Amino acid sequence: MKKFIFIICLFLLGFGSKAQSVYDNVNLRMMLYPKFQLSEVYLKNGTVVEVGLNYNLEKHQLIFIEDKQYKELSGLETIDSVLLLGKSFDSETNKEIISTIKFVPFNDKIYQCTSYEGIYILYDYSVTPTDFTVDHNGGHKVETSQTSNTITGANTIRVYKNNNNVNMIPLYCYKEKSTIVEIRQTKRIANLFKLDKNLIAGYIGQTHVNVYQETDVIRLVDWLKKNSVKK
């Protein structure tokens, strides 16, 4: 019976949300998580679908496996939200703990919610180059980050890095009504809050705001709201 229900769920996910098959040779290096996460997809028609999902850094989309193919969630207008369920075991209480990460669609992309209302994360990536160096024992490859800091910030903020030198980068965004803007885009943030972009850049420089760190981003948004001429 459970197997039958799961098949029905996949049917609803595949056709109710208009999933589209991605390339058969999908680049697995571009996954946010090392494995697919048990997830619940909440459709706007009230249906809840349980399926394993992962986040494709290159496409900014959640993907799943069906009929031995990787498929991405499209038709995002039919999706209300997605919960990725993380399971861990607490040895002290001898109980299983389930933590949730919530994603929501805006326009044609999937964003992760944060603890601060209005702030979301769009995940992107960078690739760490490798240099070929020669020592007394012969040639070998080393990461460029070991010889020089050529990718500013990317190496220090990554959460998960696989064996293919792909680094995850969280792009923090602020949403107001139907507009969503990346925090690092100073000009667009200035327009959104009706502030001079040089004033914002000065605050970021003086207070050493790291736009890739959530605590710093929250501090910046609080300052923007306090100083906005829209008050």
C-alpha distance (Angstrom), angle and dihedral (degrees) to the residues before:
residue distance angle dihedral
M1 . . .
K2 3.82 . .
K3 3.79 90.0 .
F4 3.81 90.3 52.3
I5 3.82 91.6 51.0
F6 3.81 90.7 49.7
I7 3.81 90.9 52.7
I8 3.80 90.0 50.9
C9 3.81 89.0 50.2
L10 3.80 91.7 53.3
F11 3.78 89.6 49.0
L12 3.79 90.9 53.4
L13 3.80 92.0 46.1
G14 3.77 93.7 47.8
F15 3.79 96.8 47.7
G16 3.81 105.4 18.4
S17 3.80 92.1 57.5
K18 3.83 94.1 32.7
A19 3.80 94.9 -121.9
Q20 3.79 115.6 -161.6
S21 3.78 125.7 -149.9
V22 3.79 114.2 -116.3
Y23 3.80 124.9 -149.5
D24 3.80 114.4 -56.8
N25 3.80 88.5 -130.1
V26 3.82 92.6 54.9
N27 3.79 111.3 170.9
L28 3.82 104.5 -108.9
R29 3.80 89.5 -168.7
M30 3.80 87.8 74.2
M31 3.81 95.1 65.2
L32 3.80 118.5 117.3
Y33 3.81 93.3 -148.3
P34 3.82 127.7 45.3
K35 3.82 89.1 -127.6
F36 3.80 139.1 15.4
Q37 3.80 114.0 -81.3
L38 3.80 125.7 -136.8
S39 3.81 103.9 -110.1
E40 3.77 144.2 176.6
V41 3.80 119.3 -138.3
Y42 3.81 114.1 -157.3
L43 3.79 111.8 -155.7
K44 3.79 121.7 -159.0
N45 3.81 90.5 -119.2
G46 3.81 89.0 66.3
T47 3.81 97.1 -100.9
V48 3.81 118.4 135.8
V49 3.80 116.3 -155.9
E50 3.81 124.3 -166.3
V51 3.81 115.3 -151.4
G52 3.82 142.1 138.2
L53 3.81 112.4 -95.7
N54 3.77 139.8 -177.7
Y55 3.81 132.0 -175.7
N56 3.81 119.5 -115.2
L57 3.82 107.2 -145.3
E58 3.80 93.0 -162.4
K59 3.81 96.5 52.0
H60 3.84 98.1 30.5
Q61 3.80 87.6 -131.2
L62 3.79 139.5 119.1
I63 3.79 113.6 -115.8
F64 3.81 135.8 -167.1
I65 3.80 138.8 -175.2
E66 3.80 121.9 -108.3
D67 3.81 128.6 160.1
K68 3.82 88.4 -0.2
Q69 3.80 90.1 -60.9
Y70 3.79 131.7 111.0
K71 3.79 110.2 -120.3
E72 3.79 130.9 -176.0
L73 3.76 128.0 -142.1
S74 3.77 108.9 -108.2
G75 3.76 129.4 161.7
L76 3.78 84.8 63.8
E77 3.80 90.2 173.9
T78 3.82 87.1 77.2
I79 3.83 93.4 55.1
D80 3.80 122.9 84.3
S81 3.81 99.2 -177.1
V82 3.79 144.5 -32.2
L83 3.81 127.1 -135.4
L84 3.80 119.1 -157.8
L85 3.79 108.7 -156.8
G86 3.80 118.8 -144.7
K87 3.80 118.2 -167.1
S88 3.81 127.2 -157.3
F89 3.79 135.7 161.3
D90 3.80 122.9 -121.2
S91 3.81 106.8 -149.6
E92 3.81 92.7 -167.1
T93 3.80 95.5 57.4
N94 3.80 93.7 27.3
K95 3.80 89.0 -132.1
E96 3.78 136.5 122.9
I97 3.81 114.0 -113.7
I98 3.80 121.2 -151.1
S99 3.79 117.6 -160.7
T100 3.80 123.0 -172.9
I101 3.79 133.2 -146.1
K102 3.78 113.8 -162.7
F103 3.80 124.6 -146.9
V104 3.80 126.6 -173.8
P105 3.82 131.2 -172.4
F106 3.80 122.8 -119.6
N107 3.78 118.4 -179.7
D108 3.81 104.0 -40.5
K109 3.83 100.5 -25.2
I110 3.82 138.6 76.1
Y111 3.81 118.6 -124.1
Q112 3.79 129.9 -168.9
C113 3.80 116.6 -127.8
T114 3.81 120.6 -127.3
S115 3.79 133.2 -157.5
Y116 3.83 89.7 -96.4
E117 3.80 117.6 77.6
G118 3.79 110.4 -118.4
I119 3.82 96.8 19.4
Y120 3.80 118.0 105.3
I121 3.80 137.3 169.3
L122 3.79 126.2 -126.0
Y123 3.79 109.1 -170.1
D124 3.79 121.1 -136.7
Y125 3.80 134.5 163.8
S126 3.78 146.9 -138.0
V127 3.79 130.3 -159.1
T128 3.79 119.3 -128.6
P129 3.82 108.9 -137.2
T130 3.81 119.5 -131.5
D131 3.79 123.8 -138.0
F132 3.77 124.3 -150.4
T133 3.78 110.1 -131.7
V134 3.76 130.8 176.6
D135 3.79 125.4 -140.5
H136 3.79 132.5 173.4
N137 3.79 91.0 -81.1
G138 3.80 95.4 53.1
G139 3.77 136.2 -89.4
H140 3.79 125.4 -32.5
K141 3.80 138.7 164.0
V142 3.78 124.8 -111.5
E143 3.78 130.7 -179.3
T144 3.78 115.4 -98.6
S145 3.80 88.0 -127.7
Q146 3.80 87.3 68.1
T147 3.81 92.0 57.5
S148 3.79 103.7 31.1
N149 3.78 139.9 -2.7
T150 3.81 97.5 -116.0
I151 3.81 97.2 148.7
T152 3.79 106.2 57.6
G153 3.79 113.3 -142.0
A154 3.80 96.8 -12.5
N155 3.78 95.9 99.0
T156 3.79 96.3 43.3
I157 3.81 97.9 50.3
R158 3.79 102.4 43.1
V159 3.80 116.8 122.3
Y160 3.78 98.9 -172.5
K161 3.76 127.6 21.5
N162 3.79 122.5 178.0
N163 3.79 127.7 -157.7
N164 3.79 93.1 -86.4
N165 3.82 97.9 70.3
V166 3.81 95.4 -109.9
N167 3.80 112.1 147.5
M168 3.79 124.6 -158.5
I169 3.81 116.3 -131.9
P170 3.84 120.5 -167.2
L171 3.80 110.7 -144.3
Y172 3.79 107.2 -159.3
C173 3.78 115.6 -146.3
Y174 3.78 136.2 -172.4
K175 3.80 121.2 -142.3
E176 3.78 125.6 -158.4
K177 3.80 116.4 175.4
S178 3.82 105.8 -49.2
T179 3.82 95.7 -17.3
I180 3.80 123.3 91.4
V181 3.81 121.0 -178.0
E182 3.80 133.2 -177.9
I183 3.80 111.3 -114.2
R184 3.81 91.7 -133.7
Q185 3.83 90.8 60.1
T186 3.81 96.3 88.6
K187 3.82 96.2 -179.3
R188 3.81 94.0 53.3
I189 3.81 92.1 43.2
A190 3.81 88.7 51.5
N191 3.80 90.8 52.3
L192 3.80 91.8 47.6
F193 3.82 94.1 52.1
K194 3.83 95.2 33.1
L195 3.80 92.8 -121.1
D196 3.80 134.4 133.4
K197 3.80 109.1 -95.0
N198 3.82 91.2 -140.3
L199 3.80 89.2 57.2
I200 3.79 90.2 53.3
A201 3.81 92.9 45.4
G202 3.79 89.3 50.1
Y203 3.80 92.4 52.2
I204 3.80 91.5 48.4
G205 3.79 91.5 50.1
Q206 3.80 96.9 44.0
T207 3.81 95.5 46.5
H208 3.82 95.0 37.3
V209 3.81 95.2 -124.0
N210 3.80 112.4 -169.5
V211 3.81 104.8 -151.7
Y212 3.81 89.4 -159.8
Q213 3.81 94.3 59.8
E214 3.81 119.6 80.9
T215 3.82 97.2 -143.7
D216 3.82 90.7 51.8
V217 3.79 92.3 46.3
I218 3.82 91.3 52.0
R219 3.80 89.9 49.9
L220 3.81 90.1 50.8
V221 3.81 94.1 48.5
D222 3.82 90.8 49.3
W223 3.83 88.6 52.8
L224 3.81 91.6 47.3
K225 3.79 91.5 52.1
K226 3.79 92.1 47.1
N227 3.79 93.2 51.2
S228 3.79 99.9 35.1
V229 3.80 115.2 122.4
K230 3.83 87.8 -141.9
K231 3.83 91.5 76.4
